[in-house]
């Protein structure tokens, strides 16, 4: 950083995290996609889909309801 000109050393008011997507939004989007994919890959069979997603059957059921995903 010392070799950079002063105008490039700091960006006032911005941090590195300002350029990252919201972790919460990303997590939920990916989790919902995982649940949909698991159901599709396992023909809607909840127990097999839960295992595919690496979740217990109860957790899979709860998250499926949370995201309003039908089997």
C-alpha positions as CSV (number, residue, x, y, z in Angstrom):
1,X,0.0,0.0,0.0
2,X,2.9,2.4,0.7
3,X,3.9,2.3,-3.0
4,X,0.5,3.6,-4.1
5,X,-0.2,7.3,-4.7
6,X,-2.1,8.9,-1.8
7,X,-5.4,9.0,-3.8
8,X,-5.4,5.2,-4.1
9,X,-4.4,4.4,-0.6
10,X,-7.7,5.2,1.0
11,X,-11.3,5.6,-0.3
12,X,-13.0,7.8,2.2
13,X,-16.3,6.3,3.6
14,X,-15.9,2.9,1.9
15,X,-14.7,-0.4,3.2
16,X,-14.0,-3.7,1.5
17,X,-17.3,-5.1,2.7
18,X,-19.2,-2.3,0.9
19,X,-18.5,-4.2,-2.4
20,X,-19.7,-7.6,-1.2
21,X,-23.3,-8.8,-1.5
22,X,-25.3,-9.2,1.6
23,X,-24.3,-12.5,3.3
24,X,-27.8,-13.0,4.5
25,X,-29.4,-12.5,1.1
26,X,-26.8,-14.8,-0.6
27,X,-27.2,-17.5,2.0
28,X,-31.0,-17.6,1.6
29,X,-30.9,-17.5,-2.1
30,X,-28.4,-20.4,-2.2
31,X,-30.3,-22.4,0.4
32,X,-33.5,-22.1,-1.5
33,X,-31.8,-23.2,-4.7
34,X,-30.2,-26.1,-2.9
35,X,-33.6,-27.3,-1.6
36,X,-35.2,-27.0,-5.1
37,X,-32.4,-28.9,-6.7
38,X,-32.5,-31.6,-4.0
39,X,-36.2,-32.1,-4.6
40,X,-35.8,-32.2,-8.3
41,X,-32.8,-34.6,-8.2
42,X,-34.8,-37.0,-5.9
43,X,-38.2,-36.9,-7.6
44,X,-39.8,-35.0,-4.7
45,X,-38.9,-37.6,-2.1
46,X,-38.3,-35.6,1.1
47,X,-36.0,-38.0,2.9
48,X,-33.7,-38.5,-0.1
49,X,-33.7,-34.8,-0.9
50,X,-32.8,-34.0,2.7
51,X,-29.9,-36.4,2.6
52,X,-28.8,-35.0,-0.8
53,X,-28.8,-31.5,0.8
54,X,-26.9,-32.6,3.8
55,X,-29.7,-31.8,6.3
56,X,-31.8,-33.8,8.7
57,X,-35.3,-34.5,7.4
58,X,-36.8,-32.1,10.0
59,X,-34.4,-29.3,9.0
60,X,-35.1,-29.9,5.4
61,X,-38.9,-29.8,6.0
62,X,-38.6,-26.6,8.1
63,X,-36.5,-24.8,5.5
64,X,-38.8,-26.0,2.6
65,X,-41.7,-24.4,4.4
66,X,-39.7,-21.3,5.3
67,X,-39.0,-20.7,1.6
68,X,-42.5,-21.8,0.5
69,X,-41.2,-24.5,-1.7
70,X,-43.7,-27.3,-2.6
71,X,-42.4,-30.8,-3.2
